[in-house]
């Protein structure tokens, strides 16, 4: 692999999997998600029409994603664009290969662009953070910037999502500076990315079995817990009826409503680790 290619993608195998890896689920006729090892990629659009891809999985995910696209949309189908919740390694793993083949634009929040245009690395994962095995091995996870150049563009300031008329983006920082979630008001459907997830991501057992519970963002990559708390409050106030998270299974109804309410009410004890590089002594509420 030449130097330029190395700068455009992460190529590190991540030793994680789950019982849902390699499976997909249609949550609405036009919303389908597929689990790549432990991370979800989401296809928005009807199988016989235009569609969009949200996020791009773990390193080396491109071939699996293309197979999913082939099965759902047809052999030569490609998205109108790729939309990112954020640029961490487990959400951009297949990105460089996909845009090479599909020749489509990528959109992310303007505050994520330095990490996607080779200008700034993310902070290193925090192996010292309170948590399970996946937190302890987080030093394996790449944090280096990738460089997509002008192929990646900033989402519009008016919170619209290019081409996705019914959707809006919501700035939900904390896990990363430019993290966004996507919301469709007509059916209260939320794509939360890693602002909150439905599995305890630092626990190897919970990730492997995909035991469902509303959780805060992954601990080992979250750098601002006050902003993460405000983001969860923002999303809970929307009263979403269904969520497709960045990690874990889709959730809906009372399980989601009650889980989000509990997370807001007890964020300090449920989400914030007792210790870690980015944890301070100030209580959140």
C-alpha positions as CSV (number, residue, x, y, z in Angstrom):
1,X,0.0,0.0,0.0
2,X,1.5,3.3,-1.0
3,X,1.9,6.3,1.4
4,X,-1.0,8.2,-0.1
5,X,-3.3,5.2,0.4
6,X,-2.2,4.7,3.9
7,X,-3.2,8.3,4.7
8,X,-6.7,7.7,3.4
9,X,-7.8,4.8,5.4
10,X,-7.2,2.7,8.5
11,X,-6.0,-0.8,7.8
12,X,-5.8,-2.2,11.3
13,X,-7.8,-5.4,12.0
14,X,-9.8,-4.8,15.2
15,X,-10.4,-8.1,17.2
16,X,-14.1,-7.5,18.0
17,X,-17.3,-9.2,16.9
18,X,-20.8,-9.7,18.1
19,X,-23.7,-12.1,17.5
20,X,-25.2,-9.6,15.1
21,X,-22.2,-9.2,12.9
22,X,-23.0,-9.8,9.3
23,X,-26.7,-9.4,9.8
24,X,-29.1,-6.6,8.8
25,X,-32.6,-5.4,9.7
26,X,-35.2,-3.2,8.1
27,X,-36.7,-0.9,10.7
28,X,-38.7,1.0,8.1
29,X,-39.3,0.4,4.4
30,X,-36.6,2.9,3.6
31,X,-34.3,2.5,6.6
32,X,-32.1,-0.6,6.9
33,X,-29.0,-1.2,9.0
34,X,-26.3,-3.7,8.8
35,X,-23.8,-4.7,11.6
36,X,-20.2,-4.8,10.6
37,X,-18.5,-6.6,13.4
38,X,-19.8,-4.2,16.2
39,X,-20.7,-1.1,14.3
40,X,-23.8,-0.3,12.3
41,X,-23.9,1.1,8.8
42,X,-27.3,2.5,7.7
43,X,-29.0,2.7,4.3
44,X,-31.7,5.3,3.9
45,X,-33.9,5.0,0.8
46,X,-36.3,2.5,-0.8
47,X,-34.6,-0.5,-2.5
48,X,-36.0,0.6,-5.9
49,X,-35.0,4.3,-5.6
50,X,-32.3,6.7,-4.6
51,X,-30.6,6.0,-1.3
52,X,-27.9,7.3,1.1
53,X,-25.3,5.6,3.3
54,X,-24.7,6.7,6.9
55,X,-21.2,5.7,8.2
56,X,-18.8,3.2,6.8
57,X,-18.0,0.6,9.4
58,X,-14.7,-0.7,10.8
59,X,-11.4,-1.0,8.9
60,X,-11.6,-3.1,5.7
61,X,-15.4,-3.0,5.7
62,X,-15.8,-1.9,2.1
63,X,-16.3,-5.4,0.6
64,X,-19.0,-6.3,3.1
65,X,-20.8,-3.0,2.6
66,X,-20.7,-3.4,-1.2
67,X,-22.2,-6.9,-0.7
68,X,-25.0,-5.5,1.4
69,X,-25.7,-2.8,-1.2
70,X,-25.7,-5.5,-4.0
71,X,-28.4,-7.5,-2.1
72,X,-30.6,-4.6,-1.2
73,X,-30.3,-2.1,-4.1
74,X,-28.9,-4.1,-7.1
75,X,-25.5,-4.9,-8.5
76,X,-24.5,-1.5,-9.9
77,X,-26.2,0.6,-7.4
78,X,-24.4,3.4,-5.5
79,X,-25.6,6.0,-2.9
80,X,-26.3,9.6,-3.7
81,X,-23.8,10.5,-0.9
82,X,-22.2,9.1,2.2
83,X,-23.2,10.9,5.4
84,X,-21.1,10.6,8.6
85,X,-22.1,10.8,12.2
86,X,-18.4,11.4,13.0
87,X,-15.0,10.3,11.8
88,X,-13.8,7.7,14.4
89,X,-12.1,4.6,13.0
90,X,-15.1,2.4,13.4
91,X,-17.4,4.7,11.3
92,X,-15.0,5.4,8.4
93,X,-13.3,2.1,7.9
94,X,-14.6,1.4,4.4
95,X,-14.8,5.0,3.3
96,X,-11.8,5.5,1.1
97,X,-12.5,2.3,-1.0
98,X,-16.1,3.1,-1.3
99,X,-15.7,6.7,-2.6
100,X,-13.0,5.4,-5.0
101,X,-15.5,3.0,-6.5
102,X,-18.7,5.1,-6.2
103,X,-17.3,8.6,-6.8
104,X,-19.7,10.2,-4.4
105,X,-19.4,13.1,-2.0
106,X,-19.1,12.6,1.8
107,X,-20.7,15.0,4.3
108,X,-19.8,15.6,7.9
109,X,-20.0,18.4,10.5
110,X,-17.5,21.1,9.8
111,X,-15.8,20.4,13.2
112,X,-15.0,16.8,12.0
113,X,-13.3,18.0,8.8
114,X,-9.8,18.3,10.3
115,X,-9.9,14.6,11.2
116,X,-11.1,13.7,7.7
117,X,-8.7,15.9,5.7
118,X,-5.5,14.9,7.3
119,X,-5.0,18.0,9.4
120,X,-5.5,16.7,13.0
121,X,-5.5,13.3,14.8
122,X,-8.1,12.4,17.3
123,X,-7.0,12.1,20.9
124,X,-5.6,8.7,21.6
125,X,-8.1,6.2,23.1
126,X,-8.0,6.2,26.9
127,X,-6.9,2.8,28.1
128,X,-7.0,4.1,31.7
129,X,-10.7,4.7,31.7
130,X,-13.0,2.7,34.0
131,X,-14.5,-0.1,31.9
132,X,-14.3,-3.6,30.6
133,X,-11.9,-5.5,28.3
134,X,-12.7,-3.4,25.2
135,X,-11.6,-0.3,27.0
136,X,-8.4,-1.9,28.2
137,X,-7.4,-2.9,24.6
138,X,-8.4,0.4,23.1
139,X,-4.8,1.3,22.5
140,X,-5.1,-0.9,19.4
141,X,-7.7,1.4,17.9
142,X,-6.4,3.9,15.3
143,X,-6.8,7.6,16.1
144,X,-4.9,9.0,13.2
145,X,-6.6,11.4,10.8
146,X,-7.5,10.1,7.3
147,X,-7.2,12.4,4.3
148,X,-10.2,12.5,2.0
149,X,-9.3,15.9,0.6
150,X,-12.1,17.8,-1.0
151,X,-14.2,14.6,-1.3
152,X,-15.6,15.4,2.2
153,X,-17.7,18.5,2.6
154,X,-19.3,20.3,5.6
155,X,-23.0,19.6,6.2
156,X,-25.1,22.8,5.5
157,X,-25.4,25.3,8.3
158,X,-29.2,25.2,8.1
159,X,-29.2,21.6,9.5
160,X,-30.5,20.1,6.3
161,X,-29.0,16.9,4.9
162,X,-28.2,17.1,1.2
163,X,-30.7,15.1,-0.8
164,X,-32.5,13.8,2.3
165,X,-35.5,16.1,2.4
166,X,-37.2,14.7,5.5
167,X,-34.1,14.6,7.7
168,X,-32.2,17.1,9.8
169,X,-28.8,16.9,11.5
170,X,-28.4,17.7,15.1
171,X,-25.0,18.6,16.6
172,X,-24.4,16.2,19.4
173,X,-20.8,16.7,20.5
174,X,-19.0,15.1,23.4
175,X,-18.0,11.8,21.9
176,X,-16.2,13.9,19.2
177,X,-16.3,17.6,18.5
178,X,-18.4,17.4,15.4
179,X,-20.5,14.4,16.2
180,X,-24.0,14.6,14.7
181,X,-27.2,12.7,14.9
182,X,-30.0,12.5,12.3
183,X,-33.7,12.9,13.0
184,X,-36.8,12.5,10.9
185,X,-39.7,14.2,12.6
186,X,-42.6,12.6,10.6
187,X,-42.0,9.3,12.3
188,X,-39.7,10.3,15.2
189,X,-36.9,8.1,13.9
190,X,-33.4,8.9,15.2
191,X,-30.0,7.9,14.0
192,X,-28.0,8.5,17.2
193,X,-24.5,7.6,16.1
194,X,-22.4,7.3,19.3
195,X,-24.2,10.1,21.2
196,X,-25.9,7.2,22.9
197,X,-25.9,3.6,22.0
198,X,-27.9,0.5,23.0
199,X,-25.1,-1.7,24.3
200,X,-22.4,-1.3,26.9
201,X,-19.6,-0.8,24.5
202,X,-16.6,-1.3,26.9
203,X,-17.8,-4.7,28.0
204,X,-16.6,-7.6,25.9
205,X,-19.5,-9.8,27.0
206,X,-22.2,-7.2,26.4
207,X,-20.8,-6.4,23.0
208,X,-20.5,-10.0,22.0
209,X,-24.0,-10.9,23.1
210,X,-25.5,-7.5,22.1
211,X,-27.3,-7.3,25.4
212,X,-29.7,-4.4,24.9
213,X,-29.7,-1.3,27.2
214,X,-29.6,2.4,26.6
215,X,-26.0,3.6,27.3
216,X,-23.9,6.7,27.0
217,X,-21.2,7.0,24.4
218,X,-18.3,4.6,24.3
219,X,-16.1,5.6,27.2
220,X,-12.6,5.1,25.8
221,X,-13.1,7.6,23.0
222,X,-15.3,10.2,24.7
223,X,-13.4,13.3,25.5
224,X,-16.0,15.8,26.9
225,X,-18.5,14.3,29.3
226,X,-20.3,17.6,29.9
227,X,-21.1,18.0,26.2
228,X,-22.0,14.3,26.0
229,X,-24.6,14.8,28.7
230,X,-26.0,17.9,27.0
231,X,-26.3,15.9,23.8
232,X,-28.2,13.1,25.4
233,X,-30.6,15.6,27.0
234,X,-31.1,17.2,23.5
235,X,-31.9,13.8,22.0
236,X,-34.2,12.7,24.8
237,X,-36.2,15.9,24.5
238,X,-37.1,14.9,20.9
239,X,-39.0,11.8,22.3
240,X,-37.8,9.5,19.5
241,X,-40.0,6.5,18.9
242,X,-37.3,4.4,17.3
243,X,-33.5,4.7,17.3
244,X,-30.8,3.1,15.1
245,X,-27.6,3.6,17.1
246,X,-24.0,3.4,16.0
247,X,-23.5,0.3,18.2
248,X,-26.2,-2.1,19.4
249,X,-29.6,-3.0,18.1
250,X,-32.3,-0.7,17.0
251,X,-34.8,0.0,19.9
252,X,-38.3,1.5,20.0
253,X,-41.3,2.2,22.1
254,X,-41.3,2.2,25.9
255,X,-37.9,0.5,26.2
256,X,-36.3,3.4,24.3
257,X,-38.3,6.1,26.1
258,X,-37.7,4.7,29.6
259,X,-34.0,3.9,28.8
260,X,-33.3,7.4,27.6
261,X,-35.1,9.0,30.5
262,X,-33.1,6.8,32.9
263,X,-29.8,7.7,31.1
264,X,-30.6,11.5,31.4
265,X,-31.6,11.2,35.1
266,X,-28.6,9.1,36.1
267,X,-26.0,10.0,33.5
268,X,-23.2,10.5,36.0
269,X,-23.5,7.0,37.4
270,X,-24.5,5.2,34.2
271,X,-22.4,6.8,31.6
272,X,-19.5,8.8,33.1
273,X,-16.6,6.6,34.2
274,X,-15.2,6.9,37.8
275,X,-11.8,7.6,36.4
276,X,-10.0,8.3,33.2
277,X,-8.0,10.9,31.3
278,X,-11.0,13.0,30.3
279,X,-13.0,12.7,33.6
280,X,-12.8,15.6,36.0
281,X,-14.3,16.1,39.5
282,X,-17.2,18.3,38.5
283,X,-20.5,16.6,38.7
284,X,-22.8,17.0,35.8
285,X,-26.0,17.6,37.6
